[in-house]
Amino acid sequence: ENSLENENEKLKDELLKFCFKSLKCPLLTAQFFEQSKEAGNDPLRCFASEIIGFLSAVGHPFPKMIFNHGRKKRTWDYLEFEEEEDKQLADSMASLAYLVFVQGISIDQLPMVLSPSYLLQFNMGHIEVFLQRTEESVFSKGVDLLENGLLRIEDNSLLHQYLEIKSFLTVPQGLVKVMTLCPIETLRKKSLAMLQLYINKLDSQGKYTLFRCLLNTSNHSGVEAFIIQNIKNQIDVSLKRTHNNKWFTGPQLISLLDLVLFLPEGAETDLLQNSDRIMASLNLLRYLVIKDNEKDNQTGLWTELGKIENNFLKPLHTGLNMSKAHYEAEIKNSQENSQEVQKSKDLCSVTVGGEEIPNMPPEMQLKVLHSALFTFDLIESVLARVEELIEIKTKSTPEENIGI
């Protein structure tokens, strides 16, 4: 009888290993039909349901499995997986979480009492696993699983303490990678929407912490512009409240603005590459100057004005003058080359900022150079307006400021 029990246990263990391997391959990368009439005919979906059924049949119902994963003593540690297999467990468990929460397979077996924030915390590690992968069929599942968790949560209710959990910071950084590197536009847009949704769910201190993190790590002008726009929105919400939000006014805000209102390399900063960030920073500064009077100084802007001028406005002036002069000289060279080329019918090359623009027809190069000049003019016009507003505000009385 004992030998029969041992045989049964061995068989159960082998079945459990088979389930884990199946969750990793083929189910991790599998594409499922939309949940509709066709979903019932999806062979991969039927296979996934059977695998989840097997887990229960061998005494490991999936709620027990997924809520035990990540704990020091797991219910299946005795299986003695090889090291490589053990590494693959994270993929298998992420795949299982996706099948249950996004595809809804056997979701009725989950306890109904689980809070949305607990479910998100539990799934965040799985989302991180998905977003670390490079296959679109895999990391897109991470985006879907994140959406599933966030939609259950009220705006502004996700406590900042959750950001002390590593995955709560690595997941938004993973979204940034998808937003900036993924070749598929729909996935880039969805990742951007999920980052915004994530920001919306965090409480004020959580938003503040995430903004600081992403400004320090994204290294992408467009992403930084997106974060700066979000900072502006939070300041606006704070100023409209009767009790100011300490995270987006006063000393805390000034500390955040130090990451925004400066040029990374001073006057030498590549203004073209950083144009999105610079425009967003100028628009934020313009907003602060208009909304906050020197007398009230709710944001702390007016006590920091000297530092902002030295770290941001003055170097920006110098950088604009240098960049415009450089590009105007390149346009002149390009026009002269163009005349030579028309005689020889060859392509010409142009060097900008030490880097040669790839060979292209002269008229195309001129378009590129004029486009750069247009960007500098745009930055210059907003900069001039900001300085004009600062001058008006610092010289006028509070009554006059109301009309600005």
N, C-alpha and C positions, 0 to 999 in steps of 0.2 A: 504493500500500500504506500509506504514511504517513497519507494522508487517511482511509483506512478505520480505522486505529488511532485517529486523533483522534476520529472519529465514535464509535467504541466507547467511548473514554474519556469523551466527553461524555454518552453514554447511561448509562454506569455512574454518573457523577456525578449525573445526574438521578434515576436509580433510588435512589441513596443518599439524596438529598434527600427523595424520596417516602417512603422508609422512616422517616426522622426525623419527617416530618410525620404519618405514620400512627401512630407511637408516641405522639405528642402528642394527636392527634385522629383516631380516636375512642378509642384504647386507654388513654389516661391516666385517663379518667373511666369507662371501661367496667366493668360489673359482670359477673363470671364465675360460672358454675355452680360449686358445690362440686366438688372433685376426686373424681369417682365415675363410675359408668356414664354419667351424663348429660353429663359433661365432654366426651366425644368428639363429642357432637352440638351443642356450643356453637359457633355460627358465629363469634363474636368470638375464641374460643380458636383455631379453625382459621385465622382471618385473622392472628392474632398469630404462629402457627407459620410461616405463609407469609412474613410480613415478616422473621422471624429467618432463614428459609431464603434470602431474597433477599440479606440482608447477607453471608452466606457466599458466595453465587453471584457477587456483584460484588467479591469479594476482601477483604471486611471481616468475617470471622467474629466473632460477638459477644464471645467472650472477649477478643480483641484490642481491640475497640471499648470495652468497659466498663472494662478495666483501663488504657486510655490516657486516658480522659476525666478532665479535671482537670489533666493534665500541661501544661506550658507549650507543648510542641510536640506537637499531636495528629495522628493519622494522617490526619485529614480536614480539616485547617486550610486546605489549598489550595482547598477548595470555595468560598471567599469568600462565606460566608453574609452576608446583610444583617444589620445590627446587631440588629434585632428578631428575626430568625430565630435568631441566635446565642444570644440570651437564652432562646429556647425550647428550645435544646439540652438544658439542665439538666432540663427536664420530660421530654423524650424519653428521656434516659439513665436517669432515675429510673423511668420506665415500663418500660424494658427490664430493669432490675435486678429490678423486681417480677415481671415475666413469667417470668424465669429462676428466681429464688430461691423465690418464694412459689408461683407456678403450676407450677413445675417444667418449663417448656417448654425443651427442648434442654439441660437441666442436665447431661446426660451428656457434653456437650462441654467442660465445665469441667475443669481439671487437678485431680486428687484430692489433690495435695500441699499445697494452700492451708490455712493454719492458721485456726481459727475466729476468732481475734482479728483476723487480717488481713482476713478477709471482712467482719467487723463494721466495721472501720475504713473499708474501701472503700465499704460500703453506707451509712455514717452520713451522708455528704453527700447521698445520694439520699433518705434518711429525712427529713432536714432540709427538702429541697425539698417533699416531700409534706406535712409538718406546717405549712408556711407557707401552704398553700392553705386556703380556707374551705369548699370543697365537701366534704360528708361522704364522697362516693364516692372522693375523692382522698386526704384525710388519713387515712382508715381504712386505706388501703394502706400508708401510712407506719408505722402501728401494727403491721400484719401483718408488714411487712418487718423491723421492729425485733425482733418476737417470733422470727422465723425466725433472726435472727443471734444473739440472746441464748441461745436454747435449745441452741446448739452449745457454749456456753462453761461451764466449771466455776464453781461458786460461789467467790467471794473471789479469783478469779484474774485479773481484768481490771486491768491495771497502772494506777496513778494517773497515770502519764505521758500516758496517752491523753487525759486531761482538758485537756491543753495544746492539743489540737486543738479548734478552735472548735465544731464540730458536736457534740462529746461533751458540751458544756454547753448548747448551744441546743436539742438534741433533748429532754432532760428538761424544759426550760422550755416547749417546744412541747406536751409531754404534759400539763403543768399547765394550759395553755390549753384543751386538749380536755376535761380533767377538770372544769374549772370553767365553761366556756362552751358546750359542745356540748349541744344539746337532746335528743340520743338517749341514753337511760340505758345501753344495752348498750355503746356506745362510750366513755362516761365511765368505766364500770366496767373495761373492758378497758384503757384508758389508765392507770388507777390500778394495775391488776395489772402492766402493763408497767413502770411507774416502780418498783414494788417489786422486780420481777425484775432491773431494771437495777442498783438499789442492791445486791441480793444478789450480783451478779456482780463488783462492784468490790472491790479490796483495801481494807484499813482506811484508808489515807491517801486513797484515792479516795472512799470513803464520806464521810469527814470533809470533804473539799473540796466535794463535791456538797451536803452538808447546809448548809454555810455559804452556798453560792451560792443555794440555793432559799429559805433563810430570809431572805436579803437581797432576793430578787426576786419571790417569789410573790404578796405582798400579798393573801393569802387565809387567813383564820383556820383553815379546815378543812384546807388543805394544810399549813400550819405545824404544826398538831396532829399530822398524819400524820408529818411529819419529826421532831418531838419524840419521838413514840412510837418511831421508828426509832433515835434517839439513845439512848433508854433501853435498847432491845434490845442495842445495841452495847456500852454500859457493862456490862450484865449479862454478856454473853459475855466481856468483858475481865476482869471481877472473878473469874470462875470459872476463868480460866487460871492456871497456875503463874507464868508470866511476863506481867506486865501489858502491855496494848497501850498504847503511849505516846500514841496518838491519842485514846483515850477514858478516860484517867486523867490526873491531874496538870495541869500548866500548859496543855497543849493543850485539855483538856476544859474548864477554867475559861474559856479564851478563847471556846469554843463556847457555854458556858452564859451568857456575857454577852449573847449574841444571843437567849437563851431566857427567862432569869429577869429580865425587866424589862417595864415597861409603856411602849409607844411614846410616849404623851403624858402619862406620869405619872398622877396621880389623875384627870385630865380624859379619859383614854382611854375610848372607848365600850365598856363592859364587855359589853354584849349582843352587839355585832358581833364582839367578840374572845373570846367565851366559850369556843369550842372550843380556841383556843390557850391561854387562861388555865388551863382545866381540865387540859390536857395538861402544862403547865408545873408546875402544883401537884402533879400525880401523879408527875412526874419528881422533883421536889424531895422529896416524901414517900418515894419509893423510895431516893434517895440518903441521906437521913437514917437510914432503917432499915438499909440495907446497909453503910454505911461508918461505922465508929466514929471518935470524935474522936482516939483514940490512934493508930489506923492511918492515917487521913486519906489513903487511897489515891487518892481522887478529887480531893482538894484543896478539898473543900466547906467544911470546918470553918475553914480560914484565910480563906475568902471570905464567911463568914456575915454579917458586918457590912454588907458591900456589898450582899448579896442582900436583907437586911432593908430597907435604905434605898432600893434601886432597885425592889424588887418587892413585898415584903410590906406595908410601911407605906403606900405609895401605893395598894395594892389595898384595904386597910382603908378609907382615906379615900374612894376611888372607890365602894366598896360602900355606904358610909353615904350619900353624895350621891345615888347612883342609886336606892337604896331609898326615900329620902325623896321624891325627884322622882316616882317611879312610884306611891307611896302617895298622894301629893297628886293625881295624875292619876286614880287610881281613885276617890277621893272626888269629884272634879269630874265624872267620868263618871257616877257614881251619881246625883249631883244633876241632871245633864243628862238622865239617863234618865227621871227623874220628870217633868221638864218636857216631854220628848218624848212620853211616854205621854199627856199632855194634848193636845199638838198633832199627834201621829202623824208628826212629821218625823224625818229622820235628823239626827245630831249629828256634830260633828268633834272630834277630840282632838289636841293638839299635844304631841309627845314629842321632847325634845332639839332644839327649834327647828323640827322638821319635823312637818307635819300628817299624821296617819294618814288614809288615804283614807276618804271617807264610808262608813260601814257601820252596821248596827244596833247600838244601845248594848250589847246583850248580847254581841255579837261583839267589840266594843272592850274590854269588861271581860275577856273571855277572853284577848285579846292581852296586856293589862296584867298580869293575874295570872300568865300564862306567863312574862313577864319577871321578875316578882318571884320565881317559883319557881327560875329560873336563878340569880338572885343568892343565894338561900338555899343552893342547891347549892354554889356557889363558896365561900360563907362557911363551910359545914360542913367542906369539905376544907381550907380555909385554917386553921380552928381546929384540925383534927387535925394538920396540919403543925407548927403552933406548939407544940402540946402535945408532940409527939414531940421537937422541938428542945429544949424545956425539960427533958424527961426525960433526954435523952442528955447534955446539958451539965452536969446536976447529979448523974448517977449514975456508978457505977464500971463498968469494962468488963465485969465478971462479971454485973452486973445487966442490962446492955444485951442480953445474949444472949436474954433472955426476951421482948424487945419484939416 
